């Protein structure tokens, strides 16, 4: 009886804060369920958290026709490794849309959840079953989340630091994930100004640290473009295509990106040296009309509007480039 009462109290506490049921923890197993669907001519979304939060698959399907795109973006993780994996998969022959967050995309092929594809590929029968049992529990309880674990709560307590140490704050829960990894920004970010500012502060943690790794040199950008060109060619050889999207950012984070990853040195080279549709939000008034509340991700409502505006622009650019390539063939 005590266990039931404590569980009920814990559940009510987190629901009072704003946690909800049918909100799935993004695990390798959940990602694997979508990766297995990413075959044939399906549209596939890869990227970091902006691709994950800022595209509404339902709206995409309405605008583009056909089924919903497969959401394979991974928060805090470069999509370059995923693009290579898709390029090497002979069953993938659709459009791969790659989200570009400069500080992640151009710096590394890995990132926070870079092990998800490998772990998904090696999924055991017990892990397969465990994922489905977990989802059954998540359908009932709101408190099942990384952010509610006791260890996580203890780690973020404001305990005094020893001299010379700095606080390394983990990213807090800022999203809600539904079936098929359909994800949107947590409404708490909009209604709780203190929580919104906390998210902003975490994005900026360490940005003024003199020991922070320098931005990638020009030769690494050249190598990245060569790598992308190879992967694009492999996907196109099977009848597919690749497109790149730079999603909105705002506030101090946008200024940081402009300073550390100037457009002419990074994005403009990618867009100019690769024969692909490359959509930067700053180039289209319909895409540059949004203010991410915590500087990095759109609200759920803005993501719906952004997707509705993005899809025709992107599909038109993909079609025009394809027509030029096919017209130039001997």
Buried (B, 14 or more C-beta within 10 A) or exposed (E): EEEEEEEEEBBEEBBEBBBEBEBBBBBBBBBBBBBEBBBEEBBBBBBBBBBBBBBBBEBBBEBBEEEBBBBBBBBBBBBBBBBBBBBEBEEBBBBBBBBBBBBBBBBBBBBBBBEBBEBBEEBEEEBEEBBEEBBEEBEEBBBBBBBBEEEBEEEEEEEEEEEEEEEEEEBBBBBBBEEBBBBBBBBBBBEBEEBBEBBBEBBEBEEEEEEEEEBBEEEEBEEBBEBBBEBBEBBBEBEBBBBBBBBBBBBBBBEBBEEBBEBEBBBEBBBEBBBBBBBBBEEEEBBEEBEBBBBBBBBBEBBBBBBBBBBEBBBEBBEEBBEEEEEEEE
